[in-house]
Amino acid sequence: MRRTTLPKATSPRHRRRYDATRRRARALQTHESIVGAAERLFVRDGFQSTTIQAVAAAAGVSQETIYKRFGGKAGLVRAIRERGLAGEGPLHAERRSNALQKERDPRRIIQGWGQLTMEVAPRVMPILQLVAAGAGTDPEMARLRQELDRARLTRMRRNARRLAAAGHLRDGIRATEAADVLWACSSPELYELLVDRRGWPLARYARFIADVMVAGLLAKRT
C-alpha cells in the first residue's frame, strides 16, 4: 500500500504574515486606483466639477472608502501631489534630491535639481495649477493652495539651509533669500508661463531654472 504524503500545515504565524502582505497589496492597489482616477477627472473636468461620487465610480470603490482614506477632494489633491513628488524612479525623488547635497560642486547640485524637475514637474504642476485657478472663488481651494505653497516653501527652506551650511551661497545671500529664489523657480506659475503658454520643452525649462538658481545664489567661478 502506497504511503500518501500530506502537505505540511501552514503555521498560524506564517498565515498571518501572508494575510497581512495580501492586505497591504490590496490597500496599495486601491489607493493607486483612487488617486489615478481622481487625477484624471480633476484634469479633465476641473476640481469643482469633479465629485467624490464620480471618482468612486471611476475607481470602482464606494464613496465611503474615499472619505475614510482621504477625507474628501482636498485629501485627494494632496495624495496626487505626493505621488507626483515621488518621481518615476525606484527611489523617491526627494531622497535623490537630498543625496545630491553630498556633491562638493554646488553647480552639480542645482543641475541635479533641474534634472529632477523634468521628472516631477509634469506630474505635479497640472494639479497645482488647477488648485491655483480655483483659489480665487472657492474657499476650500484657497486654503488648499496656501497649504501646498507652505509645504513647497518648507522644502525649499530646507534645501537653502543645506546650501548655506555647506558654504555654497554667494556672499550677501542669506538662506531665507535663497529659499525664496528656489520657491519661485519651483512654482506652478513659472511652469505655466514657460511650458504651457510658451511651449518650452521640459529640457529647456529645466536648464533655465537651473541657470537662474546658479546665477542668483552661487558665487561666480574665478
Backbone as a chain_set.jsonl record, in Angstrom:
{"seq": "MRRTTLPKATSPRHRRRYDATRRRARALQTHESIVGAAERLFVRDGFQSTTIQAVAAAAGVSQETIYKRFGGKAGLVRAIRERGLAGEGPLHAERRSNALQKERDPRRIIQGWGQLTMEVAPRVMPILQLVAAGAGTDPEMARLRQELDRARLTRMRRNARRLAAAGHLRDGIRATEAADVLWACSSPELYELLVDRRGWPLARYARFIADVMVAGLLAKRT", "coords": {"N": [[0.848, -1.2, 0.0], [0.633, 2.154, -0.949], [2.204, 4.932, 0.563], [0.742, 7.945, 1.449], [1.813, 11.236, 1.178], [1.192, 13.903, 3.14], [0.587, 17.396, 2.707], [2.564, 19.817, 4.419], [1.258, 21.492, 7.193], [0.406, 24.915, 7.203], [1.832, 27.257, 9.347], [0.158, 29.155, 11.914], [1.385, 31.64, 12.371], [2.774, 32.103, 9.964], [0.631, 32.202, 8.205], [-0.62, 34.521, 9.11], [1.325, 36.473, 8.477], [1.311, 36.21, 5.707], [-1.341, 36.874, 5.099], [-1.357, 39.514, 5.992], [0.441, 40.67, 4.209], [-0.942, 40.351, 1.808], [-3.157, 41.966, 2.359], [-1.956, 44.491, 2.575], [-1.039, 44.778, -0.042], [-3.456, 44.816, -1.465], [-4.579, 47.109, -0.353], [-2.762, 49.062, -1.225], [-3.132, 48.861, -3.974], [-5.806, 49.675, -4.174], [-5.549, 52.301, -3.225], [-3.901, 53.44, -5.238], [-5.592, 53.17, -7.441], [-7.71, 54.881, -6.776], [-6.401, 57.394, -6.503], [-5.316, 57.695, -9.063], [-7.679, 57.763, -10.617], [-8.891, 60.063, -9.575], [-7.023, 62.037, -10.307], [-7.169, 61.95, -13.136], [-9.835, 62.775, -13.535], [-9.906, 65.292, -12.272], [-8.112, 66.763, -13.877], [-9.377, 66.572, -16.324], [-12.055, 67.507, -15.881], [-11.942, 69.5, -13.989], [-11.487, 70.799, -10.631], [-13.722, 71.691, -9.099], [-15.922, 70.727, -10.529], [-15.67, 68.004, -10.422], [-16.849, 65.256, -8.668], [-16.962, 63.392, -5.573], [-18.463, 61.135, -5.876], [-18.174, 60.622, -8.627], [-15.423, 60.06, -8.77], [-15.319, 57.78, -7.168], [-16.861, 56.006, -8.69], [-15.274, 55.814, -11.0], [-13.004, 54.642, -9.956], [-13.947, 52.289, -8.989], [-14.803, 51.888, -6.358], [-16.391, 52.467, -3.14], [-18.0, 55.557, -2.132], [-17.705, 55.991, 0.557], [-15.311, 54.682, 1.12], [-13.455, 56.413, -0.066], [-13.838, 58.8, 1.393], [-13.095, 57.85, 3.898], [-10.4, 57.199, 3.55], [-9.192, 59.494, 2.444], [-10.542, 61.784, 3.183], [-11.813, 63.657, 1.584], [-12.061, 65.846, -1.323], [-9.875, 67.611, -1.152], [-7.996, 66.082, 0.221], [-7.527, 64.15, -1.712], [-6.201, 65.668, -3.657], [-3.849, 66.255, -2.239], [-2.775, 63.684, -2.105], [-2.341, 63.132, -4.81], [-0.408, 65.039, -5.384], [1.671, 64.156, -3.685], [2.229, 61.673, -4.818], [3.172, 62.526, -7.304], [5.463, 63.962, -6.526], [7.115, 61.928, -5.836], [8.318, 61.089, -8.128], [9.643, 59.188, -10.931], [11.467, 57.15, -10.713], [12.857, 54.211, -8.986], [13.66, 55.055, -6.492], [12.546, 57.485, -4.234], [12.026, 60.808, -5.386], [12.607, 62.956, -3.681], [14.423, 61.854, -1.885], [16.499, 61.37, -3.626], [17.077, 63.979, -4.289], [17.987, 64.937, -1.813], [20.282, 63.382, -1.606], [21.903, 64.557, -3.475], [23.043, 66.655, -2.148], [25.434, 65.852, -1.157], [27.293, 66.323, -3.033], [30.237, 68.115, -3.854], [30.524, 70.228, -5.569], [28.501, 72.941, -5.944], [27.135, 73.657, -8.245], [26.661, 71.312, -9.578], [24.865, 70.178, -7.824], [22.617, 71.872, -8.141], [22.145, 71.587, -10.874], [21.428, 68.928, -10.836], [19.025, 69.145, -9.447], [17.579, 70.442, -11.422], [17.369, 68.39, -13.324], [15.758, 66.581, -11.906], [13.471, 68.097, -11.839], [12.474, 67.864, -14.433], [11.403, 65.368, -14.298], [9.542, 65.436, -12.2], [7.908, 67.757, -12.417], [5.955, 67.595, -14.653], [4.173, 65.829, -13.525], [3.229, 66.975, -11.233], [2.664, 69.74, -11.534], [0.278, 70.242, -13.175], [-1.919, 69.644, -11.443], [-1.466, 71.414, -9.347], [-1.82, 73.783, -10.686], [-4.535, 73.665, -11.262], [-5.598, 73.92, -8.701], [-4.673, 76.497, -8.057], [-6.055, 77.977, -9.963], [-8.697, 77.791, -9.107], [-8.648, 78.979, -6.654], [-9.38, 81.615, -6.326], [-12.138, 81.797, -6.174], [-13.162, 79.722, -4.669], [-13.323, 78.857, -1.37], [-12.292, 76.514, -0.135], [-10.424, 75.675, -2.007], [-8.712, 77.866, -1.915], [-7.66, 77.677, 0.686], [-6.37, 75.233, 0.416], [-4.492, 75.837, -1.54], [-2.835, 77.632, -0.15], [-1.859, 75.891, 1.786], [-0.403, 74.017, 0.216], [1.454, 75.695, -0.966], [2.872, 76.517, 1.305], [3.971, 74.077, 2.089], [5.681, 73.531, -0.045], [7.412, 75.713, 0.211], [8.565, 75.091, 2.662], [10.117, 72.832, 1.963], [11.908, 74.089, 0.192], [13.184, 75.871, 1.89], [14.561, 74.098, 3.505], [16.349, 73.018, 1.638], [17.756, 75.375, 1.018], [18.951, 76.012, 3.465], [20.743, 73.918, 3.678], [22.453, 74.427, 1.531], [23.519, 76.822, 2.465], [24.774, 75.989, 4.86], [26.805, 74.418, 3.836], [28.414, 76.288, 2.785], [27.944, 77.242, 0.214], [26.503, 79.405, -0.771], [26.456, 82.633, -2.318], [28.321, 85.49, -1.173], [26.537, 87.664, 0.913], [24.054, 86.658, 0.32], [21.43, 85.399, 2.016], [20.104, 82.493, 3.725], [17.316, 82.623, 3.876], [16.632, 84.3, 1.752], [17.646, 82.804, -0.355], [15.939, 80.62, -0.203], [13.552, 81.773, -1.082], [14.184, 82.271, -3.762], [14.526, 79.633, -4.719], [11.958, 78.733, -4.243], [10.419, 80.32, -5.976], [11.439, 79.453, -8.431], [10.494, 76.886, -8.498], [7.808, 77.107, -8.85], [4.341, 76.632, -9.791], [3.331, 78.653, -11.348], [5.466, 79.723, -12.872], [6.108, 77.486, -14.388], [3.74, 77.231, -15.85], [3.797, 79.591, -17.4], [6.121, 79.266, -19.032], [6.255, 76.577, -20.018], [3.575, 75.67, -20.55], [2.299, 77.939, -21.751], [4.212, 79.198, -23.397], [5.299, 77.069, -24.618], [7.737, 75.78, -24.102], [10.124, 73.128, -24.294], [10.544, 70.488, -21.863], [13.226, 70.001, -21.19], [14.523, 72.383, -21.853], [13.248, 74.163, -20.115], [14.047, 73.08, -17.644], [16.823, 73.5, -17.76], [16.831, 76.269, -17.795], [15.737, 77.069, -15.255], [17.658, 75.97, -13.612], [19.891, 77.467, -14.403], [19.055, 80.0, -13.55], [18.971, 79.648, -10.775], [21.654, 79.045, -10.229], [22.923, 81.43, -11.104], [21.682, 83.275, -9.438], [22.278, 82.522, -6.827], [24.831, 81.411, -6.327], [28.383, 81.935, -5.98], [30.39, 83.545, -8.487], [32.45, 81.725, -10.739], [35.963, 81.759, -10.527]], "CA": [[0.0, 0.0, 0.0], [1.455, 3.342, -1.061], [2.027, 5.916, 1.631], [0.397, 9.284, 0.945], [2.48, 12.305, 1.922], [0.309, 15.053, 3.296], [1.313, 18.668, 2.742], [2.766, 20.371, 5.743], [0.308, 22.542, 7.556], [0.983, 26.253, 7.332], [1.724, 27.717, 10.719], [-0.673, 30.355, 12.069], [2.19, 32.858, 12.231], [3.034, 32.29, 8.537], [-0.62, 32.629, 7.575], [-0.87, 35.922, 9.462], [2.21, 37.305, 7.67], [0.834, 36.14, 4.327], [-2.585, 37.654, 5.012], [-1.015, 40.93, 6.135], [1.059, 41.092, 2.945], [-2.011, 40.469, 0.812], [-3.976, 43.138, 2.696], [-1.205, 45.699, 2.198], [-1.022, 44.863, -1.506], [-4.786, 45.245, -1.899], [-4.757, 48.502, 0.065], [-1.967, 49.896, -2.123], [-3.799, 48.853, -5.274], [-6.994, 50.534, -4.046], [-5.063, 53.674, -3.122], [-3.446, 53.888, -6.552], [-6.764, 53.279, -8.323], [-8.451, 56.092, -6.4], [-5.603, 58.58, -6.82], [-5.254, 57.802, -10.52], [-8.985, 58.194, -11.123], [-9.09, 61.468, -9.188], [-6.169, 62.897, -11.137], [-7.735, 62.029, -14.49], [-11.074, 63.552, -13.533], [-9.589, 66.682, -11.946], [-7.503, 67.393, -15.045], [-10.357, 66.636, -17.414], [-13.287, 68.219, -15.571], [-11.724, 70.56, -13.011], [-11.661, 70.429, -9.232], [-15.075, 71.95, -8.609], [-16.919, 69.896, -11.228], [-15.447, 66.587, -10.102], [-17.477, 64.854, -7.412], [-16.474, 62.159, -4.968], [-19.219, 60.048, -6.5], [-17.56, 60.316, -9.918], [-14.136, 59.415, -8.511], [-15.6, 56.429, -6.667], [-17.313, 55.188, -9.811], [-14.145, 55.575, -11.9], [-12.041, 53.776, -9.282], [-14.592, 51.033, -8.622], [-14.896, 51.772, -4.897], [-17.502, 53.22, -2.574], [-17.68, 56.904, -1.68], [-17.271, 55.878, 1.95], [-13.893, 54.327, 1.103], [-12.672, 57.612, -0.382], [-13.897, 59.713, 2.547], [-12.353, 57.25, 5.004], [-8.969, 57.206, 3.257], [-8.66, 60.791, 2.013], [-11.264, 62.874, 3.815], [-12.528, 64.493, 0.617], [-11.311, 66.203, -2.531], [-8.586, 68.205, -0.789], [-7.106, 64.967, 0.523], [-7.146, 63.531, -2.98], [-5.176, 66.523, -4.262], [-2.61, 66.029, -1.501], [-2.245, 62.38, -2.494], [-1.845, 63.267, -6.183], [0.851, 65.776, -5.311], [2.686, 63.303, -3.085], [2.639, 60.67, -5.808], [3.987, 63.209, -8.302], [6.755, 64.32, -5.954], [7.95, 60.727, -5.743], [9.033, 60.913, -9.378], [9.42, 57.977, -11.711], [12.456, 56.121, -10.422], [12.576, 53.335, -7.838], [13.95, 55.793, -5.275], [11.763, 58.716, -4.171], [12.766, 61.954, -5.911], [13.107, 63.781, -2.583], [15.628, 61.211, -1.367], [17.563, 61.625, -4.598], [17.436, 65.391, -4.127], [18.809, 65.042, -0.602], [21.576, 62.76, -1.869], [22.709, 65.485, -4.265], [23.728, 67.585, -1.257], [26.772, 65.341, -0.873], [28.198, 66.842, -4.051], [31.051, 69.248, -3.421], [30.305, 71.331, -6.502], [27.094, 73.33, -5.83], [26.513, 73.708, -9.566], [26.17, 69.964, -9.865], [23.664, 70.012, -7.006], [21.499, 72.592, -8.749], [21.854, 70.927, -12.148], [20.673, 67.718, -10.496], [17.647, 69.565, -9.165], [16.94, 70.695, -12.71], [17.018, 67.105, -13.918], [14.607, 66.058, -11.176], [12.314, 68.89, -12.232], [11.93, 67.277, -15.657], [10.685, 64.155, -13.915], [8.47, 65.687, -11.243], [7.013, 68.858, -12.787], [4.775, 67.209, -15.428], [3.278, 65.028, -12.701], [2.718, 67.763, -10.112], [2.223, 71.083, -11.884], [-1.117, 70.38, -13.628], [-2.879, 69.668, -10.337], [-1.254, 72.664, -8.618], [-2.424, 74.848, -11.486], [-5.987, 73.59, -11.056], [-5.869, 74.491, -7.381], [-4.454, 77.938, -8.138], [-7.109, 78.576, -10.785], [-9.949, 77.85, -8.362], [-8.473, 79.582, -5.334], [-9.997, 82.938, -6.257], [-13.588, 81.729, -5.973], [-13.539, 78.606, -3.813], [-12.557, 78.937, -0.114], [-11.552, 75.275, 0.101], [-9.264, 75.709, -2.899], [-7.8, 78.898, -1.418], [-6.95, 77.099, 1.831], [-5.5, 74.173, -0.082], [-3.361, 76.475, -2.215], [-1.933, 78.129, 0.888], [-1.214, 74.728, 2.404], [0.573, 73.455, -0.704], [2.532, 76.681, -1.092], [3.687, 76.445, 2.525], [4.719, 72.822, 2.063], [6.775, 73.693, -1.008], [8.366, 76.644, 0.802], [9.295, 74.349, 3.691], [11.146, 72.036, 1.287], [12.922, 74.976, -0.353], [13.971, 76.385, 3.019], [15.474, 73.031, 3.911], [17.415, 72.994, 0.636], [18.556, 76.594, 1.14], [19.779, 75.904, 4.677], [21.837, 72.991, 3.396], [23.413, 75.159, 0.702], [24.198, 77.786, 3.33], [25.627, 75.273, 5.803], [27.971, 73.914, 3.106], [29.19, 77.422, 2.3], [27.782, 77.368, -1.227], [25.809, 80.63, -1.173], [27.277, 83.812, -2.58], [28.371, 86.464, -0.088], [25.41, 88.583, 0.93], [22.806, 85.915, 0.117], [21.038, 84.646, 3.199], [19.323, 81.281, 3.454], [15.908, 82.98, 3.659], [16.518, 84.817, 0.381], [17.863, 81.664, -1.247], [14.705, 79.819, -0.201], [12.573, 82.446, -1.934], [14.575, 82.031, -5.153], [14.189, 78.242, -5.01], [10.488, 78.629, -4.23], [9.924, 80.912, -7.22], [11.831, 78.602, -9.559], [9.706, 75.643, -8.46], [6.394, 77.475, -8.784], [3.493, 76.257, -10.93], [3.117, 79.828, -12.202], [6.561, 79.79, -13.835], [5.919, 76.343, -15.296], [2.64, 77.552, -16.755], [4.233, 80.625, -18.338], [7.146, 78.846, -19.986], [5.974, 75.285, -20.647], [2.216, 75.603, -21.076], [1.912, 79.061, -22.598], [5.229, 79.478, -24.398], [5.628, 75.823, -25.304], [9.116, 75.334, -23.918], [10.337, 71.72, -23.937], [10.92, 70.312, -20.464], [14.671, 70.106, -21.025], [14.89, 73.805, -21.868], [12.731, 74.72, -18.863], [14.902, 72.608, -16.553], [18.103, 74.208, -17.858], [16.613, 77.675, -17.455], [15.611, 77.287, -13.813], [18.962, 75.681, -13.017], [20.739, 78.635, -14.662], [18.591, 81.088, -12.685], [19.396, 79.365, -9.401], [23.111, 79.19, -10.162], [23.271, 82.847, -11.217], [21.13, 84.049, -8.33], [22.653, 82.068, -5.49], [26.205, 80.967, -6.154], [29.457, 82.854, -6.35], [30.911, 83.317, -9.829], [33.711, 80.999, -10.773], [37.12, 82.611, -10.839]], "C": [[0.879, 1.243, 0.0], [1.129, 4.331, 0.054], [1.776, 7.298, 1.017], [1.046, 10.335, 1.831], [1.578, 13.524, 1.97], [1.119, 16.341, 3.315], [1.43, 19.18, 4.164], [1.779, 21.493, 6.01], [1.043, 23.874, 7.709], [0.78, 26.754, 8.745], [0.853, 28.958, 10.793], [0.121, 31.638, 11.876], [2.467, 33.149, 10.766], [1.777, 32.766, 7.819], [-0.898, 34.093, 7.872], [0.021, 36.854, 8.648], [1.737, 37.363, 6.227], [-0.419, 36.983, 4.154], [-2.299, 39.145, 5.109], [-0.398, 41.47, 4.855], [0.005, 41.282, 1.868], [-2.88, 41.693, 1.084], [-3.268, 44.428, 2.305], [-1.189, 45.876, 0.69], [-2.371, 45.344, -2.033], [-5.031, 46.705, -1.538], [-3.99, 49.442, -0.849], [-2.617, 49.982, -3.496], [-5.036, 49.751, -5.252], [-6.599, 52.001, -3.996], [-4.671, 54.212, -4.494], [-4.613, 54.053, -7.522], [-7.534, 54.564, -8.052], [-7.694, 57.343, -6.817], [-5.511, 58.776, -8.328], [-6.564, 58.284, -11.116], [-9.231, 59.655, -10.794], [-8.269, 62.404, -10.051], [-6.74, 63.049, -12.538], [-8.972, 62.926, -14.522], [-10.817, 65.015, -13.202], [-9.03, 67.405, -13.168], [-8.528, 67.557, -16.165], [-11.51, 67.576, -17.116], [-13.104, 69.399, -14.624], [-12.044, 70.099, -11.602], [-13.113, 70.557, -8.79], [-16.106, 71.033, -9.243], [-16.785, 68.412, -10.91], [-16.042, 66.271, -8.736], [-16.814, 63.588, -6.869], [-17.191, 60.96, -5.567], [-18.592, 59.636, -7.825], [-16.218, 59.614, -9.743], [-14.357, 57.978, -8.055], [-16.018, 55.502, -7.801], [-16.151, 54.839, -10.733], [-13.139, 54.605, -11.287], [-12.638, 52.426, -8.894], [-14.642, 50.787, -7.128], [-16.108, 52.555, -4.424], [-17.046, 54.631, -2.21], [-17.155, 56.877, -0.247], [-15.782, 55.555, 2.033], [-13.034, 55.558, 0.855], [-12.666, 58.57, 0.799], [-13.059, 59.173, 3.708], [-10.853, 57.369, 4.79], [-8.408, 58.605, 3.057], [-9.375, 61.986, 2.639], [-12.071, 63.738, 2.878], [-11.621, 64.864, -0.54], [-9.956, 66.82, -2.217], [-7.561, 67.109, -0.476], [-6.648, 64.228, -0.724], [-6.062, 64.349, -3.686], [-3.838, 66.327, -3.569], [-1.957, 64.711, -1.937], [-1.686, 62.41, -3.911], [-0.498, 63.974, -6.183], [1.966, 64.9, -4.75], [3.159, 62.234, -4.065], [3.513, 61.309, -6.877], [5.373, 63.539, -7.797], [7.684, 63.122, -5.826], [8.776, 60.516, -6.997], [8.767, 59.567, -10.015], [10.377, 56.843, -11.363], [12.079, 55.264, -9.235], [12.82, 54.011, -6.5], [13.223, 57.126, -5.32], [12.614, 59.915, -4.595], [13.33, 62.834, -4.793], [14.365, 63.173, -1.971], [16.788, 61.403, -2.33], [18.021, 63.074, -4.532], [18.334, 65.582, -2.91], [20.211, 64.466, -0.83], [22.493, 63.679, -2.67], [23.519, 66.427, -3.382], [25.127, 67.108, -0.9], [27.791, 65.815, -1.901], [28.978, 68.037, -3.51], [30.839, 70.466, -4.308], [28.833, 71.734, -6.441], [26.382, 73.423, -7.174], [25.96, 72.343, -9.966], [24.922, 69.649, -9.039], [22.46, 70.629, -7.707], [21.154, 72.006, -10.111], [21.095, 69.621, -11.923], [19.236, 68.022, -10.15], [16.896, 69.84, -10.462], [16.516, 69.411, -13.393], [15.812, 66.476, -13.224], [13.334, 66.808, -11.534], [11.669, 68.323, -13.485], [11.066, 66.065, -15.354], [9.43, 64.46, -13.107], [7.446, 66.698, -11.758], [5.804, 68.425, -13.616], [3.75, 66.426, -14.624], [2.584, 65.866, -11.631], [2.06, 69.059, -10.564], [0.775, 71.168, -12.36], [-2.12, 70.452, -12.478], [-2.709, 70.921, -9.503], [-1.87, 73.836, -9.372], [-3.943, 74.848, -11.349], [-6.376, 74.219, -9.721], [-5.731, 76.006, -7.431], [-5.576, 78.625, -8.909], [-8.417, 78.726, -10.01], [-9.867, 78.582, -7.049], [-9.171, 80.932, -5.204], [-11.475, 82.918, -5.925], [-14.035, 80.664, -4.988], [-12.702, 78.661, -2.54], [-11.742, 77.683, 0.172], [-10.289, 75.237, -0.75], [-8.243, 76.73, -2.421], [-6.993, 78.37, -0.241], [-5.96, 76.039, 1.381], [-4.284, 74.766, -0.794], [-2.345, 76.993, -1.204], [-1.166, 76.982, 1.54], [-0.109, 74.165, 1.509], [1.738, 74.402, -0.924], [3.459, 76.629, 0.12], [4.547, 75.183, 2.531], [5.904, 72.915, 1.103], [7.845, 74.639, -0.45], [9.192, 75.969, 1.897], [10.408, 73.508, 3.072], [12.266, 72.924, 0.763], [13.778, 75.593, 0.743], [14.975, 75.344, 3.488], [16.652, 72.945, 2.929], [18.341, 74.202, 0.775], [19.468, 76.533, 2.359], [20.96, 74.963, 4.446], [22.892, 73.646, 2.515], [24.221, 76.134, 1.554], [25.175, 77.093, 4.265], [26.892, 74.748, 5.134], [28.833, 75.044, 2.553], [29.06, 77.687, 0.819], [27.178, 78.709, -1.663], [26.793, 81.784, -1.37], [27.254, 84.749, -1.382], [27.205, 87.442, -0.202], [24.066, 87.921, 0.705], [22.521, 85.094, 1.366], [20.189, 83.437, 2.803], [17.868, 81.612, 3.184], [15.692, 83.509, 2.243], [16.709, 83.693, -0.637], [16.612, 80.794, -1.335], [13.65, 80.45, -1.095], [12.886, 82.234, -3.413], [14.211, 80.604, -5.57], [12.681, 78.049, -5.107], [9.901, 79.183, -5.518], [10.245, 80.023, -8.417], [11.034, 77.305, -9.616], [8.212, 75.9, -8.491], [5.603, 76.973, -9.989], [3.252, 77.426, -11.866], [4.213, 79.934, -13.255], [6.461, 78.66, -14.852], [4.829, 76.649, -16.315], [3.076, 78.561, -17.813], [5.137, 80.051, -19.43], [6.795, 77.557, -20.728], [4.598, 75.277, -21.308], [1.93, 76.706, -22.093], [2.934, 79.377, -23.683], [5.725, 78.224, -25.095], [7.065, 75.359, -25.176], [9.172, 73.826, -23.68], [10.817, 71.62, -22.484], [12.42, 70.484, -20.244], [15.114, 71.565, -20.998], [14.446, 74.487, -20.574], [13.636, 74.336, -17.691], [16.25, 73.32, -16.577], [17.952, 75.656, -17.417], [16.541, 77.872, -15.941], [16.918, 76.951, -13.092], [19.906, 76.864, -13.207], [20.362, 79.81, -13.766], [19.075, 80.866, -11.254], [20.905, 79.518, -9.246], [23.496, 80.664, -10.163], [22.814, 83.642, -9.999], [21.693, 83.709, -6.972], [24.138, 81.81, -5.281], [27.216, 82.036, -6.559], [29.943, 82.52, -7.77], [32.234, 82.575, -9.749], [34.844, 81.936, -11.168], [38.11, 81.862, -11.702]], "O": [[1.766, 1.38, 0.842], [-0.025, 4.536, 0.429], [2.534, 7.747, 0.157], [0.871, 10.344, 3.05], [1.247, 14.102, 0.935], [2.214, 16.379, 3.876], [0.537, 19.005, 4.993], [1.51, 22.33, 5.147], [2.14, 23.944, 8.263], [-0.326, 26.682, 9.282], [0.808, 29.738, 9.842], [-0.377, 32.605, 11.301], [2.408, 34.306, 10.347], [1.842, 33.623, 6.937], [-1.357, 34.83, 7.0], [-0.434, 37.896, 8.178], [1.754, 38.421, 5.598], [-0.547, 37.722, 3.178], [-2.912, 39.948, 4.406], [-0.68, 42.6, 4.458], [0.047, 42.249, 1.108], [-3.294, 42.381, 0.151], [-3.888, 45.349, 1.772], [-1.312, 46.995, 0.194], [-2.429, 46.176, -2.939], [-5.619, 47.452, -2.319], [-4.498, 50.502, -1.214], [-2.649, 51.049, -4.109], [-5.283, 50.499, -6.199], [-7.226, 52.844, -4.637], [-5.067, 55.316, -4.867], [-4.618, 54.976, -8.336], [-7.959, 55.251, -8.98], [-8.271, 58.251, -7.416], [-5.616, 59.901, -8.816], [-6.566, 59.119, -12.02], [-9.724, 60.408, -11.634], [-8.758, 63.449, -10.48], [-6.789, 64.158, -13.07], [-9.133, 63.739, -15.432], [-11.444, 65.896, -13.79], [-9.43, 68.532, -13.46], [-8.535, 68.569, -16.866], [-11.913, 68.357, -17.978], [-14.013, 70.214, -14.472], [-12.778, 69.131, -11.402], [-13.668, 69.641, -8.181], [-17.053, 70.607, -8.583], [-17.728, 67.651, -11.123], [-15.756, 66.96, -7.757], [-16.194, 62.823, -7.608], [-16.596, 59.897, -5.745], [-18.486, 58.446, -8.121], [-15.906, 58.679, -10.479], [-13.663, 57.066, -8.504], [-15.582, 54.352, -7.866], [-16.045, 53.704, -11.198], [-12.496, 53.837, -12.003], [-11.905, 51.516, -8.509], [-14.541, 49.65, -6.668], [-16.772, 53.227, -5.214], [-15.857, 54.874, -2.005], [-16.266, 57.649, 0.112], [-15.072, 56.075, 2.895], [-11.997, 55.729, 1.496], [-11.617, 59.096, 1.17], [-12.398, 59.935, 4.414], [-10.11, 57.612, 5.74], [-7.275, 58.881, 3.452], [-8.844, 63.097, 2.618], [-12.938, 64.487, 3.329], [-10.552, 64.281, -0.721], [-8.987, 66.58, -2.937], [-6.398, 67.209, -0.867], [-5.52, 63.739, -0.787], [-5.12, 63.788, -4.245], [-2.803, 66.24, -4.23], [-0.741, 64.638, -2.113], [-0.664, 61.781, -4.185], [0.432, 63.571, -6.881], [3.079, 64.899, -5.276], [4.349, 61.927, -4.132], [4.492, 60.705, -7.315], [6.353, 63.419, -8.533], [8.9, 63.283, -5.719], [9.811, 59.851, -6.958], [7.795, 58.887, -9.685], [10.109, 55.688, -11.694], [11.097, 55.546, -8.547], [12.261, 53.599, -5.484], [13.274, 57.826, -6.332], [13.778, 60.025, -4.212], [14.415, 63.397, -4.94], [15.276, 63.902, -1.579], [17.929, 61.58, -1.905], [19.205, 63.368, -4.697], [19.327, 66.306, -2.973], [21.198, 64.991, -0.316], [23.716, 63.593, -2.558], [24.555, 66.941, -3.803], [25.929, 67.889, -0.388], [28.999, 65.726, -1.679], [28.428, 68.87, -2.791], [30.959, 71.602, -3.852], [27.979, 70.947, -6.847], [25.161, 73.283, -7.24], [24.917, 72.246, -10.613], [24.029, 68.938, -9.501], [21.417, 69.991, -7.85], [19.978, 71.936, -10.467], [20.23, 69.252, -12.717], [18.329, 67.269, -10.505], [15.716, 69.51, -10.584], [15.434, 69.339, -13.975], [14.943, 65.903, -13.882], [12.246, 66.231, -11.536], [10.443, 68.303, -13.593], [10.11, 65.776, -16.074], [8.389, 63.832, -13.297], [6.246, 66.518, -11.556], [4.694, 68.858, -13.306], [2.58, 66.365, -15.003], [1.493, 65.523, -11.174], [1.014, 69.438, -10.038], [0.084, 72.111, -11.973], [-3.067, 71.236, -12.531], [-3.694, 71.455, -8.994], [-2.384, 74.773, -8.76], [-4.567, 75.909, -11.323], [-7.358, 74.956, -9.629], [-6.581, 76.723, -6.904], [-5.999, 79.725, -8.551], [-9.163, 79.681, -10.231], [-10.884, 78.793, -6.388], [-9.515, 81.35, -4.098], [-12.014, 83.914, -5.443], [-15.172, 80.698, -4.518], [-11.48, 78.524, -2.612], [-10.619, 77.776, 0.668], [-9.225, 74.826, -0.288], [-7.039, 76.491, -2.511], [-5.783, 78.585, -0.169], [-4.847, 75.955, 1.901], [-3.174, 74.251, -0.662], [-1.14, 76.814, -1.379], [0.029, 77.095, 1.81], [0.989, 73.871, 1.982], [2.881, 73.966, -1.056], [4.68, 76.689, -0.021], [5.711, 75.218, 2.931], [6.996, 72.435, 1.406], [9.04, 74.396, -0.618], [10.383, 76.246, 2.04], [11.521, 73.472, 3.596], [13.44, 72.569, 0.869], [14.972, 75.814, 0.545], [16.11, 75.677, 3.829], [17.805, 72.816, 3.34], [19.56, 74.072, 0.665], [20.623, 76.952, 2.296], [22.052, 75.194, 4.966], [24.089, 73.448, 2.724], [25.435, 76.262, 1.397], [26.297, 77.567, 4.442], [27.936, 74.641, 5.778], [29.862, 74.794, 1.925], [29.95, 78.286, 0.215], [27.334, 79.102, -2.819], [27.811, 81.889, -0.686], [26.265, 84.794, -0.652], [26.926, 87.975, -1.276], [23.03, 88.562, 0.882], [23.289, 84.201, 1.723], [19.638, 83.37, 1.704], [17.235, 80.961, 2.353], [14.683, 83.2, 1.609], [16.017, 83.64, -1.653], [16.268, 80.293, -2.405], [12.927, 79.739, -1.793], [11.98, 82.04, -4.224], [13.654, 80.391, -6.647], [12.193, 77.295, -5.949], [8.989, 78.588, -6.092], [9.417, 79.859, -9.314], [10.917, 76.695, -10.679], [7.426, 75.003, -8.187], [6.143, 76.896, -11.092], [2.996, 77.224, -13.054], [3.919, 80.207, -14.419], [6.705, 78.865, -16.041], [4.981, 76.36, -17.502], [2.758, 78.402, -18.991], [4.937, 80.323, -20.614], [7.015, 77.458, -21.935], [4.466, 74.923, -22.48], [1.386, 76.444, -23.165], [2.556, 79.784, -24.781], [6.489, 78.306, -26.057], [7.565, 74.629, -26.032], [8.347, 73.294, -22.937], [11.417, 72.554, -21.951], [12.841, 71.047, -19.233], [15.981, 71.939, -20.209], [15.185, 75.292, -20.006], [13.952, 75.173, -16.846], [16.766, 73.702, -15.526], [18.829, 76.207, -16.751], [17.214, 78.75, -15.402], [17.248, 77.571, -12.082], [20.638, 77.229, -12.288], [21.232, 80.532, -13.28], [19.537, 81.801, -10.6], [21.379, 80.058, -8.247], [24.293, 81.105, -9.335], [23.491, 84.58, -9.579], [21.602, 84.517, -6.048], [24.646, 81.975, -4.172], [26.93, 82.916, -7.371], [29.91, 81.365, -8.194], [33.025, 82.766, -8.826], [34.688, 82.794, -12.036], [39.148, 82.412, -12.069]]}, "num_chains": 1, "name": "protein.A"}
